[in-house]
Each structure stands twice: as structure tokens, then as C-alpha cells.
């Protein structure tokens, strides 16, 4: 398995989500409005677009003195408008949020869509503190070839927590505490979402990973999933105050995931997470793409922000 793991790195190609995409015109959501933040001169990571979605009645609610929960989203360029994405697919998350709020299944939220960094996506999204739990030869090869020699996930989370979140809380009418702040992503974005919850439990009270990429590369292996579980054993936050959602399909890249999610589920349950704070789902026949995630994103949304 070790040899297979190392060999797979040589042939490793980034998944669909990682394709570098030049910043287009502002996407057009079906509901609400998008605002693109001024470029943030980060001390930690490269500059990238950040789009903020506000519901249709945002101004009226603010005038009444209301404040909003906030959901931070990775791969922000894939969230709203299929006309602007490389594969003509999008989460259409504004539609799901608008419907759930109207049905009373979640409170009004602000969505903060943080674009990925193209070539550096894997480097920013692979949890850095998984690395010490890897065998030395695997770690060295992984960092050199998959992360281009530069692990950046800790820096990326510092960008979110130290620079982006304070800006959001200053510009918009937000609830600032962890009970009203969540993070969500898919594939590698699922990994970094779980990592954000563990590294900053005082900031993020909930996280969701759709098709969470526990294998870390694009071939079955035992080293990276085991490293992830070793990290989780030490760092999962208090189950009484945090929520975690996980899922996967069974086709495309998701066809590799069934052996790897159940051990994570068992570990999380052993930490004390009950049904009120942990949900793990399997969606047979669904694949690894924005269309699949759009069809089920209402489930993690209502779970993360359950009233």
C-alpha cells in the first residue's frame, strides 16, 4: 500500500474543483445579491476574490435591528452561478438557503464564498497537522509533489480567522460567536472545513464536509486516512457545543470513499457526538460534482443551523 501511495503521487492530477479559473464578472445568484469584497492584502495567503451573498430582505432586517449567522464556503467560485464556472455547474446554494429560511428550517444567513487558489488549492486545503502523523517517506513525497513544497492550510485558516472574519463582522450585521458561525466545503474543501472546526472551535461552531476527501490524494491508501483519524482523536472539539456533518456518494471519485468514512464516524461517535450534533449520510448513485452537492446541500444547511 505504501508503494502504491507514493507511485500515485507521480500521476496525481488535480480534480475538477482545483482547475484554476480567472476571476470573471460577479456571478449572478437566483436570489439575494452578491458583493465582492475589496482585495484583501493578506499577511498569510495570496489574494483571491471573496464574494458575499446577502438575502433579498437583508436591508429590511438590518433596519429592524436583526443580525445574521454566517456560513464560510470554500471553492467560492463554484457556489452560485453555473454560467461563470469552468464546468457549467454550481451549488446554487442561494436557492437552498432562500427556501429553507422561507420554510423556517434555518435562520437567515450571510454566505461568504472564498475562492480557491487554483494551483495552490491542495496546499491550502490539506490539513497541515495531519502531516506529522504520516510516515516520513510518505510525508516528504506528499509535501514535495502534491503541496508543491509548501503546506499552507494553517496560513489559510489564519487568513479566514484573523483577517476575513473581522472584516465581515465589521461590514455586515453579523452574530459573531461560534454558535452562529459555520464553515462548509466539498472534497478537499470538506477536509479543510473539518480542520477549521478542530483548530478554531472558539470561532466555528459547526462544519460540513460533502464528499470529504479523507484519502487526500486520488488513489486508495491507508496512510492519509489514518493520519486524519490520529489528528481527530486529539483535536475534535466539545460535542456539546459543536456540530459536524459528513457525507459521500458512491460514483466517480466518491466511489473510493466507502471504506474511509465509517472509521471517522466511529471515532466521532466515540468522542461523544450524538445525533443532535453529528450527521453522516451516504447518497447511493451520486457522484463527485456540483450538481450532486446542489441536490443535497439543503441537508447540511438545515443541520448546521438547526433552530
VEXLUMLUM-321880 format. One line per 5 residues: number of its first residue (from 1); for each residue x, y, z of N, C-alpha, C, O. Coordinates in pm, whole numbers. Layout:
<rs>
NUM> X:Y:Z:X:Y:Z:X:Y:Z:X:Y:Z  ...
</rs>
This chain:
<rs>
1> 84:-121:0:0:0:0:87:126:0:54:224:-66  200:123:75:287:240:79:343:270:-59:345:385:-102  389:163:-130:443:185:-263:335:240:-357:361:328:-438  214:186:-344:104:233:-427:74:379:-399:45:456:-491  80:418:-273:55:557:-233:157:648:-298:120:750:-358
6> 286:614:-289:389:701:-341:384:707:-494:402:814:-553  358:593:-557:350:592:-702:236:678:-751:247:744:-854  125:678:-677:8:754:-720:35:903:-721:-29:976:-797  127:949:-639:157:1092:-637:219:1137:-769:199:1251:-811  292:1049:-833:357:1086:-957:255:1113:-1068:275:1197:-1155
11> 145:1039:-1062:42:1054:-1164:-72:1142:-1118:-175:1151:-1184  -53:1207:-1006:-162:1282:-944:-202:1401:-1030:-117:1479:-1074  -331:1413:-1054:-384:1530:-1124:-492:1591:-1039:-566:1520:-971  -502:1724:-1041:-600:1791:-957:-740:1759:-1004:-762:1744:-1125  -838:1747:-911:-975:1718:-951:-1039:1841:-1014:-979:1948:-1020
16> -1159:1822:-1059:-1230:1929:-1128:-1231:2058:-1051:-1213:2166:-1107  -1254:2049:-920:-1266:2170:-839:-1139:2252:-837:-1143:2372:-811  -1026:2190:-865:-900:2259:-849:-855:2334:-974:-751:2400:-971  -928:2324:-1083:-887:2392:-1204:-879:2542:-1181:-977:2602:-1137  -764:2604:-1210:-753:2749:-1190:-846:2823:-1285:-848:2797:-1405
21> -922:2915:-1231:-1021:2989:-1309:-997:3138:-1289:-999:3186:-1176  -975:3213:-1398:-961:3358:-1382:-1090:3417:-1325:-1200:3368:-1353  -1076:3522:-1246:-1194:3584:-1185:-1281:3647:-1293:-1236:3738:-1363  -1405:3600:-1309:-1495:3660:-1407:-1572:3775:-1345:-1543:3818:-1233  -1668:3823:-1419:-1762:3919:-1362:-1832:3853:-1243:-1834:3731:-1231
26> -1890:3934:-1159:-1957:3884:-1041:-2065:3783:-1081:-2147:3814:-1167  -2066:3664:-1020:-2174:3569:-1050:-2311:3628:-1019:-2324:3720:-939  -2411:3572:-1083:-2548:3619:-1064:-2629:3513:-992:-2667:3414:-1055  -2656:3530:-864:-2739:3432:-793:-2884:3444:-835:-2926:3546:-890  -2961:3338:-807:-3104:3341:-838:-3182:3424:-736:-3288:3478:-767
31> -3128:3432:-616:-3194:3505:-507:-3089:3592:-438:-2969:3562:-442  -3134:3699:-374:-3044:3784:-299:-2948:3859:-390:-2971:3871:-510  -2840:3908:-331:-2741:3982:-409:-2600:3945:-362:-2578:3908:-247  -2506:3957:-454:-2366:3932:-425:-2289:4063:-424:-2313:4153:-504  -2195:4071:-330:-2100:4181:-326:-1960:4120:-322:-1934:4028:-246
36> -1872:4172:-404:-1733:4126:-400:-1653:4219:-309:-1651:4340:-329  -1586:4160:-211:-1506:4241:-119:-1386:4302:-191:-1335:4244:-287  -1342:4418:-145:-1215:4470:-195:-1104:4369:-168:-1110:4294:-70  -1004:4366:-254:-895:4270:-238:-828:4288:-102:-792:4398:-63  -814:4176:-32:-751:4178:100:-602:4151:84:-562:4048:30
41> -522:4243:131:-377:4225:128:-339:4138:248:-298:4189:352  -352:4009:232:-332:3917:342:-184:3902:378:-97:3905:292  -160:3886:506:-25:3853:554:4:3704:541:118:3661:560  -98:3625:509:-85:3480:518:-93:3406:386:-23:3308:366  -179:3453:293:-201:3379:169:-212:3476:52:-220:3598:70
46> -211:3420:-68:-229:3501:-187:-368:3564:-187:-463:3508:-133  -378:3681:-248:-508:3745:-264:-595:3660:-356:-547:3595:-448  -727:3663:-329:-823:3594:-413:-959:3660:-395:-982:3727:-295  -1051:3642:-492:-1184:3701:-474:-1258:3640:-355:-1244:3521:-326  -1336:3723:-287:-1428:3679:-183:-1563:3744:-213:-1575:3866:-214
51> -1664:3661:-237:-1797:3710:-270:-1890:3688:-151:-1892:3579:-92  -1965:3790:-115:-2055:3784:-1:-2199:3789:-51:-2238:3882:-122  -2277:3688:-13:-2418:3682:-53:-2505:3731:61:-2490:3690:176  -2598:3820:26:-2694:3875:122:-2835:3841:76:-2864:3851:-43  -2923:3801:166:-3061:3767:126:-3136:3890:77:-3096:4004:102
56> -3247:3865:5:-3325:3975:-53:-3369:4077:51:-3373:4197:23  -3402:4030:170:-3455:4120:274:-3349:4163:374:-3381:4205:485  -3222:4154:333:-3113:4189:426:-3129:4330:481:-3125:4350:602  -3147:4428:394:-3153:4567:439:-3272:4591:533:-3259:4662:632  -3386:4531:501:-3504:4549:586:-3481:4486:723:-3520:4543:824
61> -3420:4371:726:-3393:4305:855:-3292:4386:937:-3307:4399:1059  -3189:4438:871:-3091:4520:942:-3158:4645:999:-3128:4686:1111  -3248:4703:923:-3321:4822:971:-3402:4792:1095:-3427:4880:1178  -3445:4666:1109:-3519:4624:1229:-3427:4583:1342:-3474:4540:1448  -3297:4594:1321:-3203:4561:1426:-3161:4415:1429:-3100:4371:1527
66> -3193:4340:1325:-3157:4198:1324:-3012:4177:1284:-2951:4259:1215  -2957:4064:1330:-2823:4022:1291:-2829:3882:1232:-2927:3810:1250  -2723:3845:1161:-2725:3725:1080:-2616:3626:1121:-2506:3665:1160  -2649:3498:1112:-2547:3394:1117:-2464:3402:989:-2506:3461:890  -2345:3341:992:-2254:3348:877:-2204:3207:844:-2165:3131:933
71> -2207:3173:716:-2150:3048:667:-2036:3079:572:-2055:3146:470  -1917:3030:605:-1799:3046:520:-1789:2925:429:-1796:2811:474  -1771:2951:299:-1771:2847:196:-1638:2847:121:-1590:2951:78  -1580:2728:107:-1460:2713:25:-1499:2695:-122:-1617:2674:-153  -1401:2703:-211:-1429:2693:-355:-1540:2789:-393:-1637:2751:-458
76> -1523:2914:-352:-1630:3012:-364:-1677:3038:-506:-1792:3078:-526  -1589:3015:-606:-1630:3041:-744:-1731:2940:-797:-1787:2959:-904  -1753:2831:-722:-1844:2725:-767:-1980:2731:-699:-2058:2637:-713  -2011:2835:-627:-2126:2832:-537:-2257:2880:-599:-2362:2824:-565  -2256:2978:-687:-2380:3050:-717:-2430:3039:-861:-2549:3023:-883
81> -2341:3047:-956:-2384:3073:-1093:-2311:2981:-1190:-2192:2998:-1215  -2382:2882:-1245:-2321:2786:-1336:-2268:2853:-1463:-2180:2799:-1530  -2321:2968:-1496:-2275:3038:-1616:-2132:3089:-1603:-2069:3120:-1704  -2081:3098:-1480:-1946:3152:-1459:-1846:3046:-1416:-1730:3079:-1391  -1886:2920:-1405:-1794:2816:-1357:-1733:2741:-1473:-1789:2739:-1583
86> -1619:2678:-1449:-1546:2611:-1557:-1624:2494:-1616:-1611:2464:-1735  -1706:2426:-1532:-1777:2306:-1579:-1927:2329:-1596:-2003:2235:-1619  -1969:2455:-1585:-2110:2492:-1602:-2200:2423:-1500:-2315:2390:-1529  -2145:2401:-1381:-2221:2351:-1267:-2195:2442:-1148:-2089:2505:-1138  -2291:2449:-1057:-2275:2529:-936:-2363:2470:-826:-2458:2397:-853
91> -2328:2502:-702:-2407:2455:-588:-2547:2518:-586:-2640:2461:-532  -2560:2638:-646:-2686:2714:-637:-2731:2723:-491:-2849:2704:-460  -2636:2751:-404:-2665:2746:-261:-2762:2856:-218:-2831:2841:-117  -2767:2966:-293:-2861:3071:-259:-3005:3022:-270:-3091:3065:-193  -3033:2932:-365:-3169:2878:-378:-3205:2794:-255:-3315:2806:-201
96> -3113:2709:-213:-3140:2623:-98:-3160:2706:28:-3253:2681:105  -3073:2805:49:-3086:2889:169:-3218:2964:168:-3287:2968:270  -3253:3024:56:-3376:3102:48:-3498:3015:79:-3588:3058:151  -3500:2894:25:-3613:2805:51:-3619:2762:197:-3726:2762:257  -3505:2725:254:-3503:2678:392:-3543:2789:490:-3614:2763:587
101> -3499:2910:464:-3537:3022:550:-3688:3046:541:-3755:3067:642  -3741:3043:419:-3885:3064:400:-3967:2957:470:-4077:2984:517  -3913:2836:476:-3984:2725:540:-3959:2720:691:-4015:2634:760  -3876:2810:743:-3848:2812:886:-3754:2704:932:-3748:2673:1051  -3678:2644:838:-3587:2535:875:-3448:2584:913:-3367:2506:963
106> -3419:2710:889:-3291:2769:930:-3309:2919:940:-3400:2974:877  -3225:2986:1017:-3234:3132:1027:-3172:3197:904:-3097:3132:831  -3201:3324:880:-3133:3394:771:-2981:3395:793:-2934:3410:906  -2907:3378:685:-2762:3375:696:-2698:3462:589:-2759:3493:486  -2575:3500:615:-2486:3560:516:-2391:3451:470:-2338:3376:552
111> -2368:3442:339:-2276:3344:283:-2149:3414:238:-2154:3512:163  -2035:3365:283:-1906:3421:246:-1833:3318:161:-1783:3217:212  -1826:3342:31:-1771:3247:-64:-1626:3284:-96:-1600:3383:-165  -1534:3204:-44:-1391:3231:-57:-1337:3148:-174:-1341:3025:-170  -1287:3214:-275:-1239:3141:-393:-1117:3056:-359:-1036:3091:-273
116> -1105:2943:-427:-982:2865:-412:-869:2929:-490:-891:3020:-569  -749:2882:-465:-629:2946:-518:-566:2865:-631:-443:2862:-646  -652:2799:-712:-603:2730:-830:-497:2627:-798:-524:2529:-730  -378:2647:-847:-267:2553:-832:-237:2523:-685:-191:2413:-653  -264:2618:-596:-231:2601:-455:-349:2547:-373:-342:2542:-250
121> -458:2508:-441:-576:2462:-368:-543:2345:-274:-582:2346:-157  -472:2246:-325:-440:2129:-243:-352:2169:-124:-370:2119:-13  -260:2259:-148:-171:2305:-42:-247:2378:67:-214:2365:185  -349:2455:30:-426:2531:129:-532:2446:198:-574:2479:310  -577:2339:135:-690:2264:189:-649:2134:259:-729:2080:336
126> -529:2082:238:-487:1960:308:-444:1996:449:-348:2071:466  -512:1946:552:-479:1986:690:-333:1962:726:-283:1850:720  -267:2068:764:-123:2066:786:-84:1977:903:21:1913:900  -168:1972:1004:-133:1893:1123:-163:1744:1105:-141:1665:1197  -212:1705:987:-214:1562:953:-72:1513:926:-41:1396:949
131> 13:1602:876:143:1561:823:232:1491:925:295:1392:890  241:1538:1052:329:1468:1146:286:1324:1173:366:1245:1223  162:1288:1140:114:1152:1164:143:1059:1046:108:941:1051  205:1110:941:240:1029:825:380:970:840:465:1030:904  405:852:781:542:803:772:630:904:700:583:975:610
136> 755:911:739:842:1017:688:853:1016:537:850:1122:474  867:898:477:883:894:331:756:942:260:765:1011:158  641:905:312:515:950:253:500:1100:269:461:1169:175  530:1151:388:516:1295:414:607:1376:321:564:1476:265  731:1333:306:825:1408:223:779:1414:79:784:1520:16
141> 732:1301:26:687:1298:-112:557:1377:-130:541:1448:-230  468:1366:-35:341:1437:-43:363:1588:-46:306:1658:-130  444:1637:44:470:1781:51:537:1830:-77:502:1935:-130  633:1754:-125:708:1798:-242:622:1799:-368:631:1891:-450  537:1698:-384:470:1681:-513:324:1728:-511:279:1792:-606
146> 251:1697:-406:110:1737:-402:92:1879:-352:1:1950:-395  178:1920:-259:166:2053:-198:266:2152:-255:279:2263:-205  339:2111:-360:438:2197:-425:540:2252:-326:589:2364:-340  571:2170:-224:674:2206:-129:631:2304:-22:714:2347:58  505:2340:-19:462:2447:70:325:2420:131:225:2464:74
151> 317:2349:243:187:2334:312:137:2471:356:211:2549:415  8:2501:327:-43:2634:355:-177:2635:428:-239:2741:442  -224:2520:475:-358:2519:535:-365:2599:664:-466:2664:691  -259:2596:744:-261:2676:867:-265:2825:833:-334:2902:899  -190:2864:730:-192:3004:687:-329:3041:631:-379:3151:656
156> -390:2950:556:-523:2976:501:-626:2997:612:-709:3087:603  -620:2915:716:-714:2932:827:-686:3061:903:-780:3125:951  -561:3100:915:-532:3230:978:-590:3344:896:-640:3442:951  -584:3332:765:-648:3431:678:-797:3440:708:-851:3549:723  -864:3326:717:-1008:3326:744:-1039:3387:879:-1130:3470:891
161> -965:3347:981:-998:3383:1119:-947:3521:1157:-1018:3598:1222  -825:3554:1118:-763:3678:1163:-790:3797:1072:-786:3911:1117  -818:3771:945:-832:3881:850:-972:3889:790:-1034:3995:790  -1021:3778:738:-1150:3783:670:-1266:3797:767:-1351:3884:748  -1272:3715:869:-1387:3722:961:-1400:3859:1028:-1511:3911:1034
166> -1293:3919:1078:-1309:4054:1134:-1364:4155:1033:-1442:4243:1069  -1323:4142:907:-1375:4232:804:-1524:4209:783:-1601:4305:773  -1565:4083:776:-1707:4052:759:-1788:4105:876:-1895:4164:856  -1739:4086:996:-1813:4130:1115:-1819:4281:1126:-1909:4335:1192  -1725:4351:1063:-1727:4497:1063:-1822:4551:957:-1893:4649:981
171> -1824:4489:841:-1901:4541:727:-2048:4501:731:-2133:4570:673  -2079:4390:798:-2215:4337:791:-2272:4314:931:-2199:4309:1030  -2403:4302:937:-2473:4284:1064:-2472:4136:1101:-2566:4063:1069  -2367:4093:1168:-2349:3951:1196:-2361:3921:1346:-2334:4006:1431  -2401:3798:1375:-2374:3739:1505:-2231:3686:1498:-2197:3611:1407
176> -2148:3724:1593:-2005:3697:1579:-1958:3569:1646:-1847:3524:1618  -2037:3509:1734:-1992:3395:1812:-2000:3263:1736:-2061:3256:1629  -1937:3159:1791:-1934:3029:1723:-2070:2965:1705:-2089:2887:1611  -2166:2995:1791:-2299:2937:1776:-2366:2981:1647:-2463:2919:1602  -2315:3089:1588:-2375:3144:1465:-2276:3148:1350:-2300:3217:1251
181> -2165:3074:1360:-2061:3078:1257:-2026:2936:1216:-1986:2855:1300  -2040:2906:1088:-2015:2771:1038:-1927:2778:913:-1907:2884:855  -1876:2661:873:-1787:2651:759:-1823:2525:683:-1856:2423:743  -1817:2532:548:-1858:2418:468:-1780:2412:338:-1743:2514:280  -1757:2289:292:-1692:2268:164:-1711:2126:118:-1771:2043:188
186> -1661:2097:-2:-1672:1963:-58:-1534:1912:-98:-1444:1990:-128  -1520:1779:-98:-1395:1715:-136:-1281:1764:-46:-1290:1747:76  -1175:1823:-102:-1071:1880:-17:-1127:1994:68:-1078:2020:178  -1229:2063:16:-1296:2166:96:-1365:2108:217:-1381:2177:318  -1407:1981:210:-1461:1915:328:-1354:1891:432:-1378:1908:552
191> -1234:1853:387:-1124:1833:481:-1089:1961:555:-1075:1961:677  -1074:2071:481:-1034:2195:546:-1145:2248:636:-1117:2321:731  -1270:2213:607:-1379:2254:694:-1373:2182:828:-1390:2245:933  -1349:2052:825:-1333:1976:950:-1213:2030:1028:-1218:2045:1150  -1105:2058:956:-984:2110:1019:-1009:2246:1084:-960:2273:1194
196> -1085:2331:1018:-1119:2462:1074:-1195:2447:1205:-1170:2519:1301  -1290:2354:1208:-1367:2331:1330:-1277:2287:1444:-1294:2330:1558  -1181:2202:1414:-1091:2150:1517:-987:2252:1562:-955:2260:1681  -934:2328:1469:-829:2424:1501:-885:2550:1567:-819:2612:1649  -1007:2588:1530:-1066:2712:1582:-1207:2688:1634:-1303:2746:1582
201> -1221:2603:1734:-1355:2576:1788:-1418:2697:1855:-1539:2703:1873  -1335:2796:1892:-1388:2918:1951:-1442:3013:1845:-1505:3114:1877  -1419:2982:1718:-1466:3064:1607:-1579:2995:1532:-1683:3056:1505  -1560:2867:1499:-1658:2792:1421:-1731:2693:1511:-1669:2607:1574  -1862:2707:1516:-1940:2615:1597:-1992:2495:1522:-2045:2402:1582
206> -1978:2496:1388:-2029:2386:1307:-1952:2380:1177:-1902:2481:1127  -1944:2259:1122:-1874:2239:995:-1942:2128:918:-1998:2036:976  -1935:2139:785:-1990:2035:698:-1890:2003:588:-1831:2092:528  -1872:1874:564:-1792:1826:453:-1876:1737:364:-1919:1629:406  -1899:1780:242:-1969:1699:143:-1864:1626:61:-1771:1688:9
211> -1879:1495:48:-1779:1413:-22:-1639:1441:33:-1545:1463:-42  -1628:1439:164:-1499:1471:228:-1390:1377:178:-1407:1255:178  -1278:1436:137:-1173:1361:67:-1069:1308:167:-954:1352:168  -1111:1213:249:-1022:1161:353:-898:1093:297:-798:1080:367  -902:1049:171:-786:980:115:-675:1079:77:-560:1037:57
216> -706:1207:66:-603:1309:50:-543:1319:-88:-515:1430:-136  -521:1206:-155:-476:1205:-293:-588:1144:-377:-704:1147:-334  -557:1088:-493:-664:1041:-580:-653:892:-609:-695:843:-714  -595:822:-512:-590:677:-515:-620:626:-374:-588:695:-277  -680:507:-360:-700:450:-226:-566:435:-155:-466:397:-216
221> -564:465:-27:-443:449:54:-484:446:200:-595:485:235  -396:399:284:-425:392:427:-355:501:507:-401:536:616  -246:556:454:-164:648:533:-235:779:565:-237:822:680  -293:844:465:-357:973:489:-485:960:571:-505:1040:663  -574:864:542:-691:848:630:-652:820:774:-714:872:867
226> -548:737:795:-503:708:932:-447:833:999:-469:854:1118  -376:916:922:-322:1040:978:-436:1133:1017:-430:1198:1121  -539:1140:934:-653:1224:967:-722:1179:1094:-760:1262:1177  -739:1048:1110:-805:998:1231:-718:1021:1353:-770:1051:1461  -589:1007:1339:-500:1034:1453:-512:1178:1498:-514:1207:1618
231> -521:1269:1402:-539:1410:1436:-674:1431:1504:-681:1500:1606  -780:1373:1451:-914:1393:1506:-922:1343:1650:-988:1406:1734  -856:1232:1681:-861:1180:1818:-811:1283:1919:-856:1286:2034  -720:1367:1876:-660:1464:1967:-732:1599:1965:-721:1677:2060  -805:1628:1857:-848:1767:1837:-997:1788:1814:-1039:1903:1801
236> -1078:1684:1809:-1221:1708:1791:-1273:1797:1904:-1242:1771:2020  -1351:1899:1873:-1400:1989:1978:-1513:1928:2060:-1559:1818:2031  -1554:2000:2160:-1657:1955:2253:-1786:1921:2179:-1843:2008:2112  -1834:1797:2190:-1957:1761:2119:-2080:1830:2172:-2182:1835:2104  -2073:1883:2292:-2191:1951:2347:-2216:2086:2282:-2327:2139:2289
241> -2113:2143:2219:-2124:2279:2167:-2092:2291:2018:-2092:2402:1964  -2066:2179:1952:-2029:2184:1810:-2107:2080:1731:-2149:1977:1783  -2125:2110:1602:-2194:2019:1512:-2104:1987:1393:-2029:2072:1345  -2113:1862:1348:-2032:1818:1235:-2117:1733:1142:-2188:1642:1186  -2110:1763:1012:-2183:1690:909:-2084:1630:811:-1986:1695:773
246> -2109:1504:770:-2027:1436:671:-2118:1360:573:-2225:1313:611  -2074:1349:447:-2146:1263:355:-2056:1221:240:-1944:1269:226  -2107:1130:158:-2043:1097:31:-2141:1023:-57:-2241:969:-10  -2112:1021:-189:-2187:942:-284:-2118:810:-308:-2039:764:-225  -2148:748:-421:-2092:616:-449:-2038:602:-591:-1996:493:-629
251> -2037:709:-670:-1984:702:-806:-1877:808:-825:-1856:892:-737  -1808:805:-941:-1697:895:-969:-1593:886:-857:-1569:776:-806  -1534:994:-817:-1433:988:-711:-1493:940:-579:-1423:879:-498  -1620:966:-559:-1685:921:-435:-1689:769:-423:-1708:717:-313  -1672:698:-533:-1670:552:-527:-1554:500:-443:-1557:385:-397
256> -1451:582:-422:-1337:542:-339:-1361:560:-190:-1284:509:-109  -1467:631:-152:-1481:676:-13:-1543:576:84:-1512:585:203  -1628:482:43:-1698:397:143:-1609:331:247:-1655:318:361  -1485:287:217:-1406:227:326:-1355:326:430:-1316:285:539  -1355:455:398:-1284:551:481:-1373:635:572:-1327:682:676
261> -1500:654:535:-1587:735:620:-1632:663:747:-1636:726:853  -1667:533:743:-1712:467:866:-1615:474:983:-1660:492:1096  -1483:459:962:-1393:475:1078:-1395:617:1136:-1379:634:1257  -1416:716:1051:-1431:853:1102:-1558:863:1184:-1559:922:1292  -1668:806:1132:-1794:809:1205:-1779:746:1343:-1826:800:1443
266> -1712:632:1348:-1696:562:1476:-1613:645:1573:-1643:650:1692  -1510:709:1522:-1424:793:1606:-1503:911:1663:-1492:943:1781  -1582:975:1577:-1660:1091:1622:-1763:1049:1726:-1782:1117:1826  -1828:937:1702:-1926:887:1799:-1859:854:1932:-1914:881:2038  -1740:795:1926:-1667:761:2049:-1630:886:2127:-1617:881:2250
271> -1613:998:2057:-1582:1125:2125:-1705:1179:2199:-1692:1270:2281  -1823:1124:2171:-1943:1167:2242:-2044:1241:2158:-2143:1292:2212  -2022:1250:2027:-2118:1318:1941:-2243:1232:1923:-2234:1116:1882  -2357:1288:1955:-2485:1219:1938:-2551:1265:1808:-2495:1346:1734  -2670:1212:1782:-2742:1251:1660:-2771:1400:1656:-2788:1456:1548
276> -2778:1464:1771:-2806:1607:1774:-2689:1689:1721:-2707:1803:1677  -2569:1631:1725:-2450:1708:1688:-2365:1643:1580:-2262:1699:1541  -2406:1527:1531:-2330:1463:1424:-2425:1393:1328:-2515:1320:1370  -2404:1417:1199:-2483:1351:1096:-2390:1308:985:-2314:1389:932  -2396:1180:948:-2317:1126:839:-2411:1050:745:-2485:962:789
281> -2409:1087:616:-2503:1030:520:-2430:973:398:-2323:1019:360  -2491:873:338:-2444:816:212:-2555:834:109:-2672:810:138  -2517:876:-13:-2614:901:-119:-2581:810:-237:-2504:848:-326  -2638:690:-238:-2607:594:-346:-2639:651:-483:-2740:718:-503  -2549:623:-578:-2570:664:-715:-2530:805:-748:-2540:848:-863
286> -2484:880:-649:-2442:1018:-675:-2291:1027:-683:-2219:945:-626  -2243:1129:-755:-2102:1141:-782:-2036:1260:-716:-2087:1316:-619  -1922:1297:-772:-1833:1397:-714:-1839:1523:-799:-1747:1551:-876  -1948:1599:-785:-1966:1716:-870:-2066:1812:-807:-2139:1776:-714  -2067:1933:-859:-2151:2038:-802:-2300:2008:-815:-2379:2046:-729
291> -2338:1941:-922:-2480:1906:-938:-2526:1815:-825:-2634:1835:-770  -2444:1716:-791:-2479:1626:-681:-2485:1701:-549:-2576:1678:-469  -2390:1789:-527:-2388:1863:-400:-2505:1960:-391:-2562:1979:-284  -2541:2020:-505:-2656:2112:-506:-2785:2039:-469:-2872:2096:-403  -2797:1915:-510:-2920:1840:-485:-2939:1806:-337:-3051:1780:-294
296> -2829:1806:-260:-2843:1768:-119:-2792:1873:-20:-2789:1847:100  -2753:1990:-69:-2695:2088:22:-2795:2136:127:-2755:2187:232  -2924:2121:100:-3024:2161:199:-3012:2079:328:-3050:2126:436  -2959:1958:317:-2948:1872:437:-2843:1926:533:-2875:1948:650  -2717:1948:490:-2622:2007:585:-2661:2148:629:-2635:2185:744
301> -2721:2226:541:-2760:2362:582:-2858:2358:699:-2838:2429:798  -2960:2277:689:-3059:2272:797:-3000:2209:922:-3043:2241:1034  -2902:2120:905:-2838:2059:1022:-2745:2158:1094:-2748:2169:1216  -2665:2228:1019:-2569:2322:1078:-2639:2434:1154:-2593:2478:1260  -2751:2481:1098:-2819:2595:1155:-2956:2557:1214:-3049:2638:1215
306> -2965:2434:1260:-3091:2386:1317:-3138:2482:1427:-3062:2519:1517  -3264:2520:1417:-3319:2612:1517:-3339:2542:1651:-3384:2603:1747
</rs>
